[in-house]
Amino acid sequence: MSDSPRSRRPQRTGRSDNPNRQRADKASGPTEKRGYGTRRSLSDNPSEEAPRDKSARGPHKTGPHKKGRPAPGRGGRPNKFRPKKRAPLKDPSAPIRLNKYIANSGVCARREADLLITAGAVTVNGETITALGAKVLRTDEVMVEGQRIKPETKHYLILNKPKNFLGTAGDKQGRRTVMDLVRNATKEVLLPIDKIERMDTGLLLFTNDPELAERMRQPGTKIRQLYHVTLHQKARQEHLDAMVEGVKIEGQHFQVEAAHFIDPEKRPKEIGIEIHSNRPKALTRLLNHLGYDVDRLDRTILGPLTKKDLPRGHWRMLNQEELNLLRMSL
């Protein structure tokens, strides 16, 4: 190995050899300055420290808490966990950006729409718009290169699903699906919000609003649902109480809001269960874990929507009041 400076092994400078550090005298035991505060020297004997006066302490400080646990509050007590407040859903009739209006009409993507706007190829109510970020109403007359465009109209449909229909948008085997029941409802394609099993019945919501559909499918969304369940065996009261208190299945916690008999003497196999969740399959899994076979599962309430005046196999569009209540519940 050569003796060039690059090949020499670097010499480590100790605390005592560092000229930028001044060590205090061990006998006097003064504090040593570091940064913006002070601390005792490492050579001080901790046994000789003066006893701490608890009454002279300042406000209690706690270190960083573990992720997923509530932060400690005053006195070291954990604060009650508060979930983040979700932003309210946007009103579909509110003004939207012009590039989004063009993209929702199926002309092009938003970036290409920005190029059309800056090029002066877009007019709104007869006036050429070249400013990016401009907003328009859905009732405005928008023309792109001389052709009028119109965005897709948002529809919200509720179906009282009968049995023997798959709850999916399609089936490779050619079996009947819920899409066959609402195929002629609108010109736009409406898709179901969640999935109901083939033999299950009850309310099923359809829409072409991706924002509302995504919000209802999120894991943290809690939607009030009421089910009329018919079991193969007679239900037991202790199992209904256990479902309300909560049951652990393979490490996951399952709990219902309420569970009661429809008529314990005449119909002991029929129960009503209320859940606040967007996972209808979890209810069947909970009942199977308790040793019950489900013969029939009928969803009678979905959020603010009910089956009133809606026969089995029929559908209807939501009115504005129902839509506002549904948005508020999310």
C-alpha positions as CSV (number, residue, x, y, z in Angstrom):
1,M,0.0,0.0,0.0
2,S,1.4,3.4,-0.9
3,D,1.8,6.3,1.5
4,S,-0.3,8.7,-0.4
5,P,-2.9,10.7,1.6
6,R,-5.8,8.8,-0.1
7,S,-4.5,5.4,1.0
8,R,-3.8,6.3,4.6
9,R,-6.3,5.1,7.2
10,P,-8.1,8.0,8.8
11,Q,-7.4,8.8,12.4
12,R,-10.4,9.2,14.6
13,T,-10.4,12.2,16.9
14,G,-11.5,11.4,20.4
15,R,-13.5,13.7,22.7
16,S,-10.5,14.8,24.6
17,D,-8.5,15.5,21.5
18,N,-11.1,17.5,19.8
19,P,-10.1,21.2,20.0
20,N,-13.7,22.4,19.4
21,R,-15.0,20.7,22.6
22,Q,-14.1,21.9,26.1
23,R,-14.6,19.4,28.9
24,A,-15.6,20.8,32.3
25,D,-13.6,20.0,35.4
26,K,-14.7,16.7,37.0
27,A,-14.4,18.1,40.5
28,S,-16.6,21.2,40.0
29,G,-19.2,19.3,38.0
30,P,-20.6,22.2,36.0
31,T,-22.9,21.7,33.1
32,E,-21.6,21.4,29.5
33,K,-23.1,23.5,26.7
34,R,-24.5,21.5,23.8
35,G,-26.6,23.2,21.1
36,Y,-29.3,25.4,22.6
37,G,-29.5,23.7,26.0
38,T,-27.4,22.3,28.8
39,R,-26.8,18.9,30.2
40,R,-24.6,17.3,32.9
41,S,-21.3,15.9,31.9
42,L,-21.1,12.2,31.3
43,S,-18.5,11.9,34.1
44,D,-20.9,13.1,36.8
45,N,-22.1,10.5,39.3
46,P,-25.8,10.0,38.9
47,S,-26.1,8.9,42.5
48,E,-25.0,12.3,43.7
49,E,-27.9,14.1,42.0
50,A,-30.3,16.1,44.1
51,P,-33.7,14.5,44.6
52,R,-36.3,15.7,42.2
53,D,-39.2,17.8,43.4
54,K,-42.4,16.5,41.8
55,S,-44.2,19.6,42.8
56,A,-41.8,21.8,40.8
57,R,-42.4,19.9,37.5
58,G,-43.7,21.7,34.6
59,P,-46.5,20.5,32.3
60,H,-46.3,16.8,31.6
61,K,-44.6,15.9,28.3
62,T,-44.9,12.6,26.6
63,G,-42.8,11.0,23.9
64,P,-44.0,10.0,20.4
65,H,-46.8,7.5,20.5
66,K,-47.1,4.4,18.4
67,K,-48.8,4.6,15.1
68,G,-52.4,3.5,15.1
69,R,-52.9,4.4,18.8
70,P,-54.5,7.5,20.2
71,A,-52.0,10.2,21.2
72,P,-51.6,10.7,25.0
73,G,-53.5,13.7,26.4
74,R,-53.2,15.6,29.6
75,G,-51.8,13.6,32.5
76,G,-50.7,10.8,30.2
77,R,-54.2,9.6,29.5
78,P,-54.9,8.6,25.9
79,N,-57.3,10.8,24.1
80,K,-60.4,9.3,22.6
81,F,-59.8,8.3,19.0
82,R,-61.5,10.5,16.5
83,P,-61.6,9.5,12.9
84,K,-60.9,12.0,10.2
85,K,-63.9,13.9,9.0
86,R,-64.6,13.1,5.4
87,A,-65.2,15.9,2.9
88,P,-68.8,16.0,1.8
89,L,-69.7,14.7,-1.6
90,K,-69.9,17.3,-4.3
91,D,-73.3,18.4,-5.6
92,P,-73.7,17.0,-9.2
93,S,-75.5,20.2,-10.3
94,A,-72.6,22.5,-9.0
95,P,-70.3,24.2,-11.5
96,I,-67.4,22.0,-12.8
97,R,-64.2,22.8,-14.6
98,L,-64.4,23.1,-18.3
99,N,-61.8,20.4,-19.0
100,K,-63.7,18.0,-16.8
101,Y,-66.9,18.9,-18.6
102,I,-65.2,18.0,-22.0
103,A,-63.7,14.8,-20.6
104,N,-67.0,13.6,-19.1
105,S,-68.6,14.1,-22.6
106,G,-66.3,11.5,-24.1
107,V,-64.4,13.9,-26.4
108,C,-60.9,13.4,-25.0
109,A,-58.9,13.3,-21.8
110,R,-58.4,16.4,-19.5
111,R,-54.9,17.2,-20.7
112,E,-56.1,17.2,-24.4
113,A,-59.1,19.3,-23.3
114,D,-56.7,21.9,-21.9
115,L,-55.0,22.1,-25.3
116,L,-58.3,22.6,-27.1
117,I,-59.2,25.4,-24.6
118,T,-55.9,27.3,-25.1
119,A,-56.2,26.9,-28.8
120,G,-59.6,28.7,-28.8
121,A,-61.6,25.7,-30.1
122,V,-64.1,25.7,-27.2
123,T,-67.0,28.1,-26.8
124,V,-69.4,28.4,-23.9
125,N,-72.8,30.0,-24.6
126,G,-71.3,31.5,-27.8
127,E,-68.2,33.0,-26.1
128,T,-64.8,31.6,-26.8
129,I,-63.0,30.5,-23.6
130,T,-59.2,30.3,-23.5
131,A,-58.5,30.5,-19.8
132,L,-57.7,27.3,-18.0
133,G,-59.7,26.6,-14.8
134,A,-62.9,28.2,-16.1
135,K,-66.0,26.6,-14.7
136,V,-69.3,25.9,-16.4
137,L,-72.8,24.6,-15.5
138,R,-74.2,21.4,-16.9
139,T,-77.0,23.4,-18.4
140,D,-74.5,25.6,-20.4
141,E,-74.1,25.3,-24.2
142,V,-70.6,24.0,-24.8
143,M,-69.2,23.5,-28.3
144,V,-65.9,22.0,-29.3
145,E,-64.7,22.8,-32.8
146,G,-68.3,23.7,-33.8
147,Q,-70.0,20.6,-32.4
148,R,-72.1,20.8,-29.3
149,I,-71.2,18.3,-26.5
150,K,-73.1,17.2,-23.4
151,P,-71.7,15.3,-20.4
152,E,-73.2,12.1,-19.2
153,T,-76.2,12.6,-17.0
154,K,-75.9,11.1,-13.5
155,H,-78.6,8.6,-12.6
156,Y,-79.4,6.8,-9.3
157,L,-81.6,3.8,-9.4
158,I,-82.9,1.4,-6.7
159,L,-83.9,-2.1,-7.5
160,N,-85.8,-4.7,-5.4
161,K,-83.8,-7.7,-6.5
162,P,-85.5,-11.0,-6.8
163,K,-83.8,-14.4,-6.3
164,N,-82.1,-16.4,-9.1
165,F,-80.4,-13.3,-10.5
166,L,-76.6,-12.8,-10.2
167,G,-75.7,-9.6,-8.5
168,T,-72.8,-8.9,-10.9
169,A,-72.6,-6.8,-14.0
170,G,-72.0,-9.8,-16.3
171,D,-71.6,-13.6,-16.4
172,K,-69.4,-15.7,-18.7
173,Q,-71.8,-18.6,-18.5
174,G,-74.7,-16.5,-19.8
175,R,-76.8,-16.7,-16.6
176,R,-79.3,-14.0,-15.7
177,T,-77.9,-11.0,-13.9
178,V,-79.4,-7.8,-12.3
179,M,-78.3,-5.9,-15.4
180,D,-81.1,-7.7,-17.3
181,L,-83.6,-6.0,-15.0
182,V,-82.3,-2.4,-15.5
183,R,-81.0,-2.6,-19.0
184,N,-83.7,-0.3,-20.5
185,A,-83.8,2.1,-17.6
186,T,-81.5,4.8,-19.2
187,K,-79.2,5.3,-22.2
188,E,-76.2,5.4,-19.8
189,V,-74.8,2.2,-18.4
190,L,-75.6,1.9,-14.7
191,L,-73.6,-0.5,-12.5
192,P,-74.4,-1.9,-9.0
193,I,-72.8,-0.4,-6.0
194,D,-72.2,-3.7,-4.2
195,K,-72.6,-7.4,-4.8
196,I,-75.6,-9.4,-3.7
197,E,-75.5,-13.2,-3.9
198,R,-77.6,-15.0,-6.4
199,M,-80.3,-16.3,-4.0
200,D,-80.3,-13.1,-1.8
201,T,-83.0,-10.5,-2.4
202,G,-83.7,-6.9,-1.5
203,L,-82.5,-3.4,-2.2
204,L,-79.6,-2.9,-4.7
205,L,-78.4,0.6,-5.8
206,F,-77.2,1.4,-9.3
207,T,-75.5,4.5,-10.5
208,N,-73.0,5.9,-13.1
209,D,-71.6,8.4,-10.6
210,P,-68.1,7.1,-9.8
211,E,-67.5,9.5,-6.9
212,L,-70.6,8.3,-5.0
213,A,-69.8,4.6,-5.9
214,E,-66.3,4.9,-4.7
215,R,-67.3,6.5,-1.4
216,M,-69.9,3.7,-0.7
217,R,-67.2,1.0,-1.4
218,Q,-64.5,2.5,0.9
219,P,-63.8,0.3,3.9
220,G,-64.5,3.1,6.4
221,T,-67.9,3.8,5.0
222,K,-70.7,2.7,7.4
223,I,-74.2,2.4,5.8
224,R,-77.2,1.5,7.8
225,Q,-78.7,-1.8,6.5
226,L,-81.5,-3.9,7.8
227,Y,-81.9,-7.5,6.8
228,H,-84.7,-10.0,7.2
229,V,-82.9,-13.3,7.7
230,T,-84.4,-16.8,7.4
231,L,-82.3,-19.5,9.0
232,H,-82.4,-23.3,8.4
233,Q,-82.1,-23.9,12.2
234,K,-83.9,-22.2,15.1
235,A,-82.1,-19.1,16.3
236,R,-80.9,-18.9,19.9
237,Q,-81.1,-15.7,22.0
238,E,-77.6,-16.1,23.3
239,H,-76.2,-16.1,19.7
240,L,-78.1,-12.9,19.0
241,D,-76.6,-11.3,22.1
242,A,-73.2,-12.5,21.1
243,M,-73.5,-10.9,17.6
244,V,-74.3,-7.5,19.2
245,E,-71.4,-7.8,21.7
246,G,-69.0,-8.8,18.9
247,V,-67.4,-12.1,17.7
248,K,-63.9,-12.7,16.5
249,I,-63.4,-14.8,13.5
250,E,-59.8,-15.6,12.4
251,G,-58.6,-12.4,14.1
252,Q,-61.2,-10.2,12.6
253,H,-63.9,-8.5,14.7
254,F,-67.5,-8.9,13.6
255,Q,-70.3,-7.0,15.3
256,V,-73.9,-6.0,14.4
257,E,-75.9,-3.0,15.6
258,A,-79.0,-4.9,16.6
259,A,-80.4,-8.5,16.3
260,H,-83.9,-9.6,17.4
261,F,-86.6,-12.2,16.6
262,I,-89.4,-11.4,14.2
263,D,-91.7,-13.7,16.2
264,P,-90.0,-16.0,18.6
265,E,-93.0,-18.3,19.1
266,K,-94.4,-18.6,15.6
267,R,-91.3,-17.9,13.5
268,P,-88.2,-18.8,15.6
269,K,-86.1,-19.2,12.4
270,E,-86.6,-15.6,11.2
271,I,-84.6,-12.8,12.7
272,G,-84.0,-9.1,11.9
273,I,-80.4,-7.9,11.9
274,E,-79.2,-4.3,11.6
275,I,-75.6,-3.6,10.6
276,H,-73.7,-0.4,9.9
277,S,-71.3,-1.5,7.2
278,N,-70.8,-1.8,3.5
279,R,-69.9,-5.5,3.6
280,P,-73.1,-7.6,3.2
281,K,-71.0,-10.8,3.0
282,A,-69.8,-10.3,6.5
283,L,-73.2,-11.1,7.9
284,T,-73.4,-14.5,6.2
285,R,-69.9,-15.3,7.4
286,L,-70.9,-14.4,11.0
287,L,-74.0,-16.5,10.9
288,N,-72.1,-19.5,9.5
289,H,-69.5,-19.1,12.2
290,L,-72.3,-19.5,14.8
291,G,-73.5,-22.7,13.2
292,Y,-76.4,-21.4,11.1
293,D,-77.3,-22.1,7.5
294,V,-78.9,-19.1,5.8
295,D,-81.9,-20.0,3.7
296,R,-82.9,-16.4,2.7
297,L,-81.3,-13.0,3.1
298,D,-83.5,-10.0,2.3
299,R,-82.2,-6.4,2.5
300,T,-85.1,-4.2,3.4
301,I,-83.3,-0.9,4.3
302,L,-80.3,0.6,2.6
303,G,-79.3,3.9,4.2
304,P,-82.3,6.2,3.8
305,L,-83.9,3.9,1.1
306,T,-86.7,1.4,1.8
307,K,-88.7,-1.1,-0.2
308,K,-92.0,0.9,0.3
309,D,-94.1,0.8,-2.9
310,L,-91.4,-1.2,-4.7
311,P,-92.5,-4.7,-5.7
312,R,-90.0,-7.5,-6.1
313,G,-88.2,-7.3,-9.5
314,H,-89.1,-3.6,-10.0
315,W,-86.9,-0.5,-9.9
316,R,-87.3,3.3,-9.7
317,M,-85.2,6.4,-9.8
318,L,-84.2,8.2,-6.6
319,N,-85.8,11.6,-6.1
320,Q,-83.8,14.6,-5.0
321,E,-84.7,14.3,-1.4
322,E,-83.6,10.6,-1.2
323,L,-80.3,11.5,-3.0
324,N,-79.6,14.3,-0.6
325,L,-80.2,12.0,2.4
326,L,-78.0,9.4,0.9
327,R,-75.1,11.9,0.3
328,M,-75.5,13.2,3.9
329,S,-75.2,9.6,5.3
330,L,-71.8,9.1,3.6
